Amino acid sequence: MAQESFIDGEKLLKSGEIVEAKKVFLNYEQKPEAKEYLGDIASFNKEWDVAIGYYEDLVEQFPENAMYNFKLGGAMGMKAYYGSKFQAAILLPDIKKYLRKAAELDPKHTETRRALVELYMQIPGFIGGSKTIAESYASDLDRINQLDALLADAYIYKIQEYRDLAKNKYEEAIRLAVRKPDLVTRNYLKYELGEASAIFEIQLAAGKGFLKEYIADYGYQDLKSPAWAYLRLAQIERIQNNRQAALSLIEKSLAINPEFDKALIEKQKIQRL
């Protein structure tokens, strides 16, 4: 019966019934798989301290598990991102420690390497940032997943404000994803591709397709709310001068988050068409 209940919790989680799934997993809180799910749910809800607590327990129990190290470093990274600069400075050594450990433990772990590329590009050099290290992790991705490699390269160019180089890499990534959909190994990659399409005004039809798929497949492991995907879809429709379609989509974004400032600004742009 207990095993059936746990499986029911997994089914609830995968179907998007996160509150109900959490209730099930709390009954099996000492089970490692339940701890991981509870950490994932806390991350989804942006309860970073709760997520960190679960992942810390898992890393302590299974120090050589790459995924647990990655999730701990990732949750700490998000806490740093949303917290104060002082808090970020305190967390930074541990973020690096757990993400690097995950990369060492699993030579084919793409998400860890993507996270490390972003980390080393975002933090200033005087506290450990390094374009060279970011590029080395991006280079690792060349032999693991060509799509992730292109997106990592594009991100490096974007942070350096080399807009044309970033645009070319993103366009190459979108074309590759259309040609080889098996390389789209995570739903969130669809959002990244759609976002790039909207921001750089490239491959608009493909961008719309990826964003619609992202919304349809949205789940507890995805980083951006569908409000963001609807915003990007609205931007693409505005670029194509489709005023009514753009307005309809931006209203869907605002229905999810009525105080979404970027969507409110986008609505004003659409209304001026």
C-alpha positions as CSV (number, residue, x, y, z in Angstrom):
1,M,0.0,0.0,0.0
2,A,2.8,2.4,0.9
3,Q,4.5,1.8,-2.4
4,E,1.3,2.4,-4.3
5,S,0.8,5.6,-2.4
6,F,4.3,6.8,-3.3
7,I,3.7,6.0,-6.9
8,D,0.4,7.9,-6.7
9,G,2.5,10.9,-5.5
10,E,4.7,10.6,-8.5
11,K,1.7,10.5,-10.8
12,L,0.2,13.6,-9.1
13,L,3.5,15.5,-9.5
14,K,3.9,14.6,-13.2
15,S,0.3,15.7,-13.9
16,G,0.9,19.1,-12.2
17,E,-1.0,18.5,-9.0
18,I,1.9,19.7,-6.9
19,V,0.1,20.5,-3.7
20,E,-1.5,17.0,-3.5
21,A,1.8,15.4,-4.5
22,K,3.6,17.1,-1.7
23,K,1.1,15.8,0.9
24,V,1.9,12.2,-0.3
25,F,5.7,12.7,-0.2
26,L,5.6,14.2,3.3
27,N,4.4,10.8,4.5
28,Y,7.6,9.3,3.3
29,E,10.0,12.1,4.1
30,Q,12.8,9.8,5.1
31,K,12.8,8.0,1.8
32,P,15.6,9.6,-0.4
33,E,13.3,9.7,-3.5
34,A,10.7,11.6,-1.5
35,K,13.3,14.0,-0.2
36,E,14.4,14.8,-3.7
37,Y,10.8,15.4,-4.9
38,L,10.1,17.6,-1.8
39,G,13.3,19.5,-2.6
40,D,12.1,19.9,-6.2
41,I,8.7,21.1,-5.1
42,A,10.3,23.6,-2.8
43,S,12.5,24.9,-5.6
44,F,9.4,25.2,-7.9
45,N,7.8,27.3,-5.2
46,K,11.0,29.3,-4.7
47,E,11.3,28.2,-1.1
48,W,15.1,28.0,-1.4
49,D,15.9,27.4,2.2
50,V,13.5,24.4,2.3
51,A,14.9,23.0,-0.9
52,I,18.5,23.4,0.3
53,G,17.6,21.5,3.5
54,Y,16.4,18.5,1.6
55,Y,19.2,18.5,-0.9
56,E,21.8,18.9,1.9
57,D,20.4,15.8,3.6
58,L,20.7,13.9,0.4
59,V,24.3,15.0,-0.3
60,E,25.3,14.1,3.2
61,Q,23.8,10.7,2.7
62,F,25.0,10.2,-0.9
63,P,28.0,12.5,-1.4
64,E,29.0,10.9,-4.7
65,N,25.6,11.5,-6.4
66,A,26.0,14.0,-9.2
67,M,22.3,15.0,-9.4
68,Y,22.0,15.7,-5.6
69,N,25.2,17.9,-5.7
70,F,23.8,19.7,-8.8
71,K,20.4,20.4,-7.2
72,L,22.0,21.6,-4.0
73,G,24.4,24.0,-5.8
74,G,21.5,25.1,-8.0
75,A,19.2,25.9,-5.1
76,M,21.9,27.8,-3.4
77,G,22.5,29.7,-6.6
78,M,18.9,30.7,-6.9
79,K,18.9,31.8,-3.2
80,A,21.9,33.9,-4.0
81,Y,20.2,35.3,-7.2
82,Y,17.1,36.4,-5.3
83,G,18.8,37.4,-2.1
84,S,21.1,40.3,-1.2
85,K,24.6,40.8,-2.5
86,F,26.0,40.0,0.9
87,Q,24.1,36.7,1.0
88,A,25.3,35.9,-2.5
89,A,28.9,36.5,-1.5
90,I,28.5,34.1,1.5
91,L,26.9,31.4,-0.6
92,L,29.2,31.6,-3.6
93,P,32.0,29.2,-2.4
94,D,29.4,26.5,-1.7
95,I,27.6,27.1,-5.0
96,K,30.9,26.5,-6.8
97,K,31.8,23.6,-4.7
98,Y,28.7,21.6,-5.3
99,L,28.3,22.4,-9.0
100,R,31.9,21.5,-9.7
101,K,31.6,18.3,-7.7
102,A,28.5,17.4,-9.8
103,A,30.5,18.1,-13.0
104,E,33.4,15.9,-11.8
105,L,31.1,13.1,-10.8
106,D,29.2,13.0,-14.1
107,P,31.2,13.9,-17.2
108,K,28.0,14.0,-19.2
109,H,25.8,16.2,-17.0
110,T,24.7,19.0,-19.3
111,E,22.7,21.0,-16.8
112,T,25.6,21.3,-14.4
113,R,27.9,22.6,-17.1
114,R,25.3,25.1,-18.3
115,A,24.9,26.3,-14.7
116,L,28.7,26.7,-14.4
117,V,28.9,28.7,-17.6
118,E,26.3,31.1,-16.3
119,L,27.8,31.3,-12.9
120,Y,31.3,32.1,-14.0
121,M,30.0,34.7,-16.6
122,Q,27.7,36.4,-14.1
123,I,30.0,36.9,-11.1
124,P,32.7,39.6,-11.2
125,G,36.3,38.6,-11.7
126,F,37.5,39.9,-8.4
127,I,35.3,37.3,-6.6
128,G,36.0,34.4,-8.8
129,G,34.3,35.0,-12.1
130,S,36.1,33.9,-15.2
131,K,35.3,33.9,-18.9
132,T,38.0,31.3,-19.5
133,I,36.5,28.9,-17.0
134,A,33.0,29.5,-18.5
135,E,34.4,28.7,-22.0
136,S,36.0,25.5,-20.7
137,Y,32.7,24.2,-19.4
138,A,31.0,25.3,-22.7
139,S,33.7,23.4,-24.5
140,D,32.8,20.3,-22.5
141,L,29.3,20.5,-23.9
142,D,30.5,20.1,-27.5
143,R,31.0,16.4,-26.9
144,I,27.8,15.9,-24.8
145,N,25.0,17.9,-26.5
146,Q,25.6,20.2,-29.5
147,L,22.4,22.2,-28.7
148,D,23.4,22.9,-25.1
149,A,26.9,23.9,-26.4
150,L,25.5,26.4,-28.8
151,L,23.2,27.9,-26.1
152,A,26.2,28.1,-23.7
153,D,28.3,29.9,-26.4
154,A,25.4,32.3,-27.1
155,Y,25.0,33.1,-23.4
156,I,28.7,33.9,-23.1
157,Y,28.4,36.3,-26.1
158,K,25.2,37.8,-24.7
159,I,26.8,38.6,-21.3
160,Q,29.7,40.2,-23.1
161,E,27.1,42.3,-25.1
162,Y,28.3,40.9,-28.4
163,R,24.8,41.0,-29.8
164,D,25.5,39.9,-33.3
165,L,27.6,36.9,-32.3
166,A,25.0,35.9,-29.7
167,K,22.2,36.3,-32.3
168,N,24.1,34.0,-34.8
169,K,24.6,31.3,-32.1
170,Y,21.0,31.4,-31.1
171,E,19.8,31.2,-34.7
172,E,22.1,28.2,-35.2
173,A,20.7,26.6,-32.1
174,I,17.1,27.0,-33.2
175,R,17.9,25.6,-36.7
176,L,19.6,22.6,-35.1
177,A,16.8,22.0,-32.6
178,V,14.3,22.0,-35.5
179,R,16.5,19.6,-37.5
180,K,17.4,17.3,-34.6
181,P,14.6,17.5,-32.0
182,D,16.2,14.6,-30.0
183,L,18.8,17.1,-28.8
184,V,16.0,19.0,-27.0
185,T,16.4,16.8,-23.9
186,R,14.7,19.2,-21.4
187,N,11.5,21.1,-21.6
188,Y,13.2,24.3,-20.5
189,L,15.3,24.3,-23.6
190,K,12.2,25.0,-25.6
191,Y,11.6,28.2,-23.6
192,E,15.3,29.2,-24.1
193,L,14.9,28.8,-27.9
194,G,11.6,30.6,-28.0
195,E,12.9,33.5,-25.8
196,A,15.9,33.9,-28.2
197,S,13.5,33.9,-31.2
198,A,11.5,36.7,-29.6
199,I,14.4,38.8,-28.3
200,F,16.6,38.6,-31.5
201,E,13.7,38.4,-33.9
202,I,14.9,35.2,-35.6
203,Q,13.2,32.0,-36.8
204,L,9.8,33.3,-35.5
205,A,7.7,30.3,-36.6
206,A,10.0,27.9,-34.9
207,G,10.2,30.1,-31.9
208,K,6.4,30.1,-31.6
209,G,6.3,26.3,-31.9
210,F,8.9,25.8,-29.1
211,L,7.0,28.2,-26.8
212,K,3.7,26.5,-27.3
213,E,5.3,23.1,-26.6
214,Y,6.9,24.5,-23.5
215,I,3.5,25.6,-22.2
216,A,1.9,22.3,-23.0
217,D,4.7,20.3,-21.3
218,Y,5.2,22.7,-18.4
219,G,6.0,21.0,-15.1
220,Y,7.6,21.3,-11.7
221,Q,11.2,21.1,-13.1
222,D,10.8,24.2,-15.3
223,L,12.3,27.5,-14.3
224,K,10.0,30.0,-16.0
225,S,6.2,30.3,-15.4
226,P,4.0,30.0,-18.5
227,A,3.5,33.7,-18.0
228,W,6.9,34.2,-19.5
229,A,6.2,31.9,-22.4
230,Y,3.0,33.8,-23.2
231,L,4.9,37.1,-23.0
232,R,7.5,35.8,-25.6
233,L,4.7,34.5,-27.8
234,A,3.0,38.0,-27.6
235,Q,6.3,39.6,-28.5
236,I,6.6,37.5,-31.6
237,E,3.1,38.3,-32.7
238,R,3.8,42.0,-32.2
239,I,7.0,41.7,-34.3
240,Q,4.8,40.2,-37.0
241,N,2.2,43.0,-36.6
242,N,-0.5,40.6,-35.4
243,R,-2.1,43.0,-32.9
244,Q,-5.1,40.9,-31.9
245,A,-3.1,37.7,-31.4
246,A,-0.5,39.6,-29.5
247,L,-3.1,41.2,-27.2
248,S,-4.8,37.8,-26.6
249,L,-1.5,36.2,-25.6
250,I,-0.4,39.1,-23.3
251,E,-3.7,38.8,-21.5
252,K,-3.0,35.1,-20.9
253,S,0.4,36.1,-19.4
254,L,-1.3,38.7,-17.1
255,A,-4.0,36.3,-16.1
256,I,-1.3,34.1,-14.6
257,N,0.5,37.1,-13.0
258,P,-1.5,40.4,-13.0
259,E,1.6,42.3,-11.7
260,F,4.1,41.0,-14.2
261,D,5.8,44.2,-15.1
262,K,7.4,43.0,-18.3
263,A,4.0,41.9,-19.6
264,L,2.4,45.2,-18.6
265,I,5.1,47.1,-20.6
266,E,4.6,44.7,-23.5
267,K,0.9,45.3,-23.5
268,Q,1.5,49.0,-23.9
269,K,3.8,48.3,-26.9
270,I,1.1,46.1,-28.5
271,Q,-1.6,48.7,-28.0
272,R,0.4,51.3,-29.9
273,L,0.5,49.1,-33.0
